[in-house]
Amino acid sequence: HLFTGDLETLNERVIPEESPMVSPPLAWTKVEGELPYGGFLHNAVQFLRTRSPTHLQRLRDAPASQLSPVFEGLNACSATGWAINGAVFQLLENLWREAPCGLGILPPRADRTPPPRPYGWSECEALGIPDEHGWTNGEVDGAMRQWRWEVQQARRVVSEAHSLRCAFGLKMDVARKMRDEQVFYFAHNLDFRGRAY
């Protein structure tokens, strides 16, 4: 399918709507009674990222003149050319490879290990049976509460670091693909709050 010009199959595999463009995106515009169109050259993209039928109907009903200032803003963002700074790209690749801790600049590559259980904790202590360390039930409960909180915090940090690593990896992949291009562009649209992406 890819070699016969089947754009739908190509779109499913390459995900072009997530990729920057080497030519400027189409300017956003609107025909009365229809949704605004623009952005990517070959793939339809929504002007407003929403699934709300009410929002979409309001866009259809809005006169183009009312949306004109928004179009101008998005078109200016989309017409801005970008290029990869080779020195910065190389520095980031070296840091990623050589500094697993991230040096406070990149997300850490190693996950934080959860803290060990408190010393002397056992099932007997949980049941209130005296232990050889002389802990009271209140001390055991306090130590366990603190330990559970620390484990929860460690898991949160691990989850956040994983998310940051994924986002960084995607950005570096795009930069790696686009670093030899003189200029590239991002097609911008709005989310349901009106923020440009």
C-alpha positions as CSV (number, residue, x, y, z in Angstrom):
1,H,0.0,0.0,0.0
2,L,2.8,2.4,0.8
3,F,4.3,2.2,-2.7
4,T,1.0,2.6,-4.6
5,G,0.2,6.0,-3.1
6,D,-2.3,5.0,-0.4
7,L,-2.1,8.1,1.8
8,E,-4.4,6.7,4.5
9,T,-2.1,3.7,5.2
10,L,0.9,6.1,5.0
11,N,-0.7,8.4,7.5
12,E,-1.4,5.6,9.9
13,R,2.2,4.4,9.9
14,V,4.1,7.7,9.7
15,I,1.9,9.9,11.9
16,P,2.6,13.1,9.8
17,E,0.2,15.2,11.9
18,E,2.7,14.9,14.8
19,S,5.7,15.9,12.7
20,P,7.0,19.3,11.7
21,M,6.8,20.4,8.1
22,V,9.5,21.5,5.7
23,S,7.2,23.9,3.9
24,P,5.0,26.5,5.6
25,P,1.6,25.2,6.8
26,L,-1.6,26.3,5.1
27,A,-3.0,29.5,6.5
28,W,-6.2,29.1,8.6
29,T,-9.3,30.4,6.9
30,K,-13.0,29.7,7.0
31,V,-15.9,29.4,4.5
32,E,-19.2,30.6,6.0
33,G,-21.2,27.7,7.5
34,E,-18.2,25.3,7.6
35,L,-15.4,24.6,10.1
36,P,-12.1,26.5,9.7
37,Y,-9.5,24.7,7.7
38,G,-5.7,25.1,7.4
39,G,-2.6,23.6,8.9
40,F,-1.2,20.5,7.2
41,L,-1.1,20.3,3.4
42,H,-2.4,16.7,3.0
43,N,-4.1,15.9,6.4
44,A,-7.2,17.5,7.8
45,V,-6.5,18.9,11.3
46,Q,-9.0,20.5,13.6
47,F,-8.8,24.2,14.2
48,L,-10.0,23.6,17.7
49,R,-9.1,20.4,19.5
50,T,-12.5,19.4,20.9
51,R,-15.1,16.6,20.6
52,S,-17.9,18.9,21.8
53,P,-20.6,19.1,19.2
54,T,-21.7,22.4,20.7
55,H,-18.2,23.9,20.3
56,L,-18.0,22.7,16.7
57,Q,-21.4,24.0,15.8
58,R,-20.5,27.4,17.3
59,L,-17.4,27.4,15.1
60,R,-19.5,26.6,12.0
61,D,-21.9,29.4,12.9
62,A,-19.2,32.0,13.7
63,P,-18.5,34.6,10.9
64,A,-15.0,34.4,9.5
65,S,-14.5,38.1,10.4
66,Q,-15.0,37.2,14.1
67,L,-12.3,34.5,13.9
68,S,-9.9,36.6,11.9
69,P,-7.7,37.8,14.8
70,V,-7.4,34.2,16.0
71,F,-6.4,33.1,12.5
72,E,-3.8,35.8,12.2
73,G,-2.2,34.7,15.5
74,L,-2.1,31.1,14.6
75,N,-0.9,31.8,11.1
76,A,1.9,33.9,12.5
77,C,2.9,31.1,14.8
78,S,2.7,28.5,12.0
79,A,4.8,30.7,9.6
80,T,7.7,31.0,12.1
81,G,10.5,28.9,10.8
82,W,12.6,26.8,13.1
83,A,16.1,25.2,12.8
84,I,18.1,22.8,15.0
85,N,21.1,24.3,16.7
86,G,23.7,21.6,16.1
87,A,26.0,22.5,19.0
88,V,23.1,22.4,21.5
89,F,21.7,19.2,20.0
90,Q,25.1,17.5,20.3
91,L,25.5,18.7,23.9
92,L,22.1,17.3,24.8
93,E,22.9,14.0,23.2
94,N,26.3,13.8,25.0
95,L,24.6,14.7,28.4
96,W,22.0,12.0,27.8
97,R,24.6,9.4,27.0
98,E,27.2,10.3,29.6
99,A,25.2,11.7,32.6
100,P,22.5,9.3,33.7
101,C,21.6,11.7,36.5
102,G,20.6,14.4,34.0
103,L,22.7,17.0,35.9
104,G,19.4,18.9,36.7
105,I,19.1,19.7,33.0
106,L,17.6,16.5,31.6
107,P,15.3,13.9,33.2
108,P,17.2,11.3,35.2
109,R,17.6,8.0,33.4
110,A,17.7,5.9,36.6
111,D,14.6,5.4,38.6
112,R,14.6,6.3,42.3
113,T,14.4,3.1,44.4
114,P,11.8,2.9,47.1
115,P,13.0,3.0,50.7
116,P,13.4,-0.3,52.6
117,R,10.8,-1.2,55.2
118,P,11.5,0.1,58.7
119,Y,13.9,-2.0,60.7
120,G,12.2,-4.6,62.8
121,W,8.9,-4.5,60.9
122,S,7.2,-7.8,60.7
123,E,3.7,-9.3,60.5
124,C,3.9,-9.9,64.3
125,E,4.4,-6.2,64.9
126,A,1.4,-5.4,62.7
127,L,-0.7,-7.6,64.9
128,G,0.5,-6.0,68.1
129,I,2.7,-8.8,69.3
130,P,5.7,-7.3,71.1
131,D,9.0,-7.5,69.2
132,E,12.6,-8.0,70.3
133,H,13.4,-4.3,69.5
134,G,11.0,-2.9,72.1
135,W,8.9,-0.9,69.7
136,T,5.4,0.1,70.9
137,N,2.5,-0.3,68.6
138,G,2.3,3.5,68.2
139,E,5.9,3.7,67.1
140,V,5.5,0.9,64.6
141,D,2.3,2.6,63.2
142,G,4.2,5.9,62.9
143,A,7.2,4.2,61.2
144,M,4.9,2.4,58.8
145,R,2.9,5.5,58.0
146,Q,6.2,7.4,57.3
147,W,7.5,4.5,55.2
148,R,4.3,4.2,53.1
149,W,4.4,8.0,52.5
150,E,8.1,7.7,51.3
151,V,7.2,4.8,49.0
152,Q,4.3,6.8,47.6
153,Q,6.6,9.8,47.0
154,A,9.2,7.5,45.3
155,R,6.6,6.1,43.0
156,R,5.4,9.5,42.1
157,V,8.9,10.7,41.3
158,V,9.5,7.5,39.2
159,S,6.3,8.1,37.3
160,E,7.1,11.8,36.6
161,A,10.7,10.9,35.5
162,H,9.3,8.3,33.1
163,S,7.0,10.9,31.6
164,L,9.8,13.4,31.3
165,R,12.1,10.8,29.7
166,C,9.4,9.9,27.1
167,A,8.8,13.6,26.2
168,F,12.5,14.3,26.0
169,G,13.0,11.2,23.8
170,L,10.3,12.3,21.4
171,K,11.7,15.8,21.1
172,M,15.2,14.5,20.5
173,D,13.8,12.1,17.8
174,V,12.2,15.0,16.0
175,A,15.4,17.1,16.3
176,R,17.5,14.2,15.0
177,K,15.2,13.9,12.0
178,M,15.1,17.6,11.3
179,R,18.7,18.7,12.1
180,D,19.8,18.7,8.5
181,E,16.8,20.9,7.4
182,Q,17.5,24.6,6.8
183,V,14.1,25.5,8.2
184,F,11.0,23.6,9.3
185,Y,7.6,24.6,10.6
186,F,4.9,23.5,13.1
187,A,1.2,23.7,12.1
188,H,-0.5,25.3,15.1
189,N,-4.1,24.9,16.3
190,L,-6.0,25.6,19.5
191,D,-7.1,23.4,22.4
192,F,-10.6,23.8,23.9
193,R,-9.2,26.5,26.3
194,G,-7.9,28.6,23.5
195,R,-4.2,27.8,24.0
196,A,-2.1,27.5,20.8
197,Y,-0.2,24.3,20.1
